[in-house]
């Protein structure tokens, strides 16, 4: 198994860009539609990252900007937990870049 180590600032930039793209592509409208269809905040699916951060927006307890920042923050925290989990797995060989990983893959295949 191979892991590519990504600098924290690059990872955070990617997360922020992805969240902004999700919002631009209609995440808030998707949540509105789900709530209109009588889906409840009590459902497990509505408590996942990407939905629960917007509850305060729909309950009129925070602004859209705050909800978006909460999603970015919680996604960064989730990514950190994932990295902690994967770093414990001794089967994973970590590389600093794709080029080194590709070299290792080619070595393994030959």
Secondary structure, DSSP 8 states (H G I E B T S, - for coil): -EEE---HHHHHHHHHHHHHHHHHTTHHHHHHHHHHTT--TTSGGGGSTTTGGGHHHHTTSS-HHHHHHHHHHHHHHHHHHHHHHHHT-TT-EEESSHHHHHHHHHHHH-
